[in-house]
């Protein structure tokens, strides 16, 4: 038996789902550019638990999106997940943010799936999966140039998905390339991924786990008048 609470806060979408045996029972999410995670996350957690009449004490694990993504968003999600794990004495599961994005692609006429999250300027966070969702290139922070992803575009059909895809449109053009800019990380796609890790016993050390930032956080200083 497994009842898992999934938390996704890596981007603008604040998303919470609860699932039993890999089957989603309830989800609550809100995607806004204002990053309302600090106000909404704990409310959403209470709402999904109440919706399915499950007490927090009945949870078997907490899954959290580990990044890459927004520094602040990741901190909020991971802090909440770790707090629940400590309080309930249950395991912590981490899910790669880009993996849950790839899970949303259902097209069968695609050879490579490349989730891309917008970073700074012309930079994106990206990873490359084959059509069976197997990772064939590790996650990187990279600057988009005219020859970006050319290795995969020459081999077959490629789809870029996520917020970074809009940025890529201005630089990349290829007959094998398509885009889906509407995909955002969601706790909905975390359900199967977290259930798989739960069954395999792939848990994090709650005390020492940290989000996968990929890049150092940079605080922008205000210009002196």
C-alpha positions in Angstrom: 0.0 0.0 0.0 1.3 3.5 -0.8 -0.3 6.9 -0.4 2.1 9.5 -1.7 1.8 13.3 -1.6 3.5 15.0 -4.6 4.7 18.6 -4.5 5.8 20.6 -7.5 7.1 24.1 -7.0 10.1 24.3 -9.4 8.4 26.9 -11.7 5.4 29.2 -11.8 3.1 26.3 -11.3 2.3 25.5 -7.7 1.0 22.0 -7.9 0.0 19.3 -5.3 -1.4 15.8 -5.9 -2.1 12.8 -3.8 -2.0 9.3 -5.2 -2.7 5.8 -4.0 -0.8 2.8 -5.6 0.2 5.0 -8.5 -3.3 6.3 -9.2 -4.0 10.0 -8.8 -6.8 10.7 -6.3 -6.8 14.5 -6.3 -4.8 17.5 -7.6 -4.7 21.2 -6.9 -2.6 23.6 -8.9 -2.3 27.2 -10.0 0.1 28.5 -12.6 0.8 32.2 -12.1 3.9 34.3 -13.0 3.7 35.9 -9.5 5.1 32.7 -7.9 2.4 32.3 -5.1 3.9 29.1 -3.7 4.6 30.5 -0.2 0.9 31.5 0.1 -0.7 28.5 -1.7 1.4 25.4 -1.1 0.3 24.5 2.4 -3.3 25.4 1.5 -3.3 23.1 -1.5 -1.8 20.3 0.7 -4.7 20.6 3.1 -7.3 20.8 0.3 -6.2 17.6 -1.5 -6.1 15.7 1.8 -9.5 16.9 2.7 -10.9 16.2 -0.8 -10.1 12.5 -0.5 -10.7 12.3 3.3 -7.1 11.2 4.0 -5.3 12.3 7.2 -1.7 13.3 6.9 -0.8 10.5 9.3 -1.9 8.0 6.6 0.7 9.2 4.1 3.4 6.7 3.2 5.8 9.1 1.5 6.3 12.7 0.3 7.6 13.3 -3.2 9.0 16.7 -4.3 10.3 18.1 -7.5 14.0 18.5 -7.0 14.9 20.9 -9.9 16.3 22.5 -11.8 14.1 25.5 -11.6 13.4 28.6 -9.6 15.7 28.9 -6.6 13.0 30.2 -4.3 10.3 27.8 -5.6 12.5 24.8 -5.0 13.4 26.0 -1.5 9.8 26.3 -0.6 8.8 22.9 -2.0 11.7 21.0 -0.5 11.4 22.7 2.9 7.7 21.8 3.1 8.4 18.2 2.0 11.2 17.7 4.5 9.1 19.2 7.3 6.3 16.7 6.6 8.7 13.8 6.4 10.3 14.7 9.7 6.9 15.3 11.4 5.3 12.1 10.0 8.5 9.9 10.0 8.0 8.9 6.4 10.5 8.7 3.5 11.3 11.5 1.0 11.3 10.9 -2.8 12.8 13.4 -5.2 11.7 13.7 -8.8 13.7 15.5 -11.5 11.6 18.4 -12.7 12.5 17.9 -16.4 11.4 14.2 -16.1 7.9 15.1 -15.2 7.7 17.4 -18.2 8.8 14.7 -20.5 6.2 12.4 -19.1 3.5 14.8 -20.5 4.6 14.0 -24.1 2.4 11.3 -25.7 3.2 11.7 -29.4 4.4 8.5 -31.0 6.0 10.3 -34.0 8.9 11.6 -32.0 12.4 10.3 -31.6 13.7 12.7 -29.0 12.0 14.7 -26.2 13.9 17.7 -24.9 12.3 19.5 -21.9 13.7 23.1 -21.7 13.1 25.5 -18.8 13.8 29.2 -19.2 16.9 30.4 -17.3 18.6 33.7 -17.7 19.0 35.6 -21.0 19.4 33.0 -23.8 20.1 30.1 -21.4 17.9 27.1 -20.6 18.0 24.1 -18.4 17.6 21.0 -20.6 17.9 17.2 -20.8 17.4 14.8 -23.7 15.2 11.7 -23.6 14.5 9.2 -26.3 11.0 8.4 -27.4 10.7 5.8 -24.6 11.6 8.4 -22.0 15.1 7.0 -21.4 17.6 9.8 -20.6 20.3 9.9 -23.3 21.9 13.2 -22.3 22.3 14.5 -18.8 20.7 17.8 -17.5 22.7 20.9 -18.4 22.4 24.7 -18.3 23.2 25.8 -21.8 23.1 28.9 -23.9 20.9 28.4 -27.0 22.8 28.9 -30.3 22.0 28.1 -33.9 23.5 24.6 -33.7 21.9 23.7 -30.3 20.6 20.1 -30.3 21.9 19.5 -33.8 23.2 16.1 -32.9 19.6 14.9 -32.3 17.9 16.9 -35.0 20.1 15.1 -37.6 19.1 11.7 -36.2 15.3 12.1 -36.0 12.3 14.1 -35.0 12.7 16.3 -31.9 10.2 18.1 -29.7 11.2 20.9 -27.4 8.7 21.3 -24.5 8.4 23.9 -21.7 9.0 27.6 -21.0 12.4 27.6 -22.7 11.0 26.4 -26.0 9.7 29.9 -26.7 13.2 31.2 -26.4 14.5 28.5 -28.7 12.1 29.4 -31.5 14.1 32.6 -32.1 17.3 30.7 -32.7 16.5 27.2 -34.0 14.9 26.1 -37.3 14.9 22.6 -38.6 12.5 20.3 -40.5 12.7 17.7 -37.7 12.0 20.2 -34.9 8.6 20.9 -33.2 7.6 22.8 -30.1 5.2 22.6 -27.2 5.5 25.8 -25.1 2.5 25.1 -22.9 3.9 22.2 -20.9 4.8 23.1 -17.3 6.0 20.8 -14.5 3.0 19.4 -12.7 2.3 17.1 -9.7 0.0 15.1 -12.0 2.9 13.6 -13.9 4.9 13.0 -10.7 2.4 10.3 -9.6 3.8 7.4 -11.7 7.4 8.6 -11.2 7.2 8.7 -7.4 5.3 5.4 -7.2 8.0 3.7 -9.2 10.7 5.1 -6.8 8.6 4.1 -3.8 8.4 0.5 -5.0 12.1 0.5 -5.6 12.9 2.0 -2.2 14.7 4.9 -3.8 14.5 7.5 -1.0 16.5 10.6 -0.1 18.3 11.3 3.2 15.8 13.8 4.7 18.4 15.6 6.8 20.9 16.2 4.0 18.8 16.4 0.8 19.0 19.7 -1.1 17.4 20.9 -4.3 19.2 20.4 -7.6 19.9 24.1 -8.5 22.3 23.3 -11.3 23.6 26.8 -11.1 24.6 29.0 -8.2 21.9 31.4 -7.0 22.7 35.0 -8.0 21.2 37.9 -6.1 20.6 40.9 -8.2 21.7 44.1 -6.4 19.8 47.3 -6.8 21.7 50.0 -8.6 22.9 52.9 -6.5 21.2 56.2 -7.2 
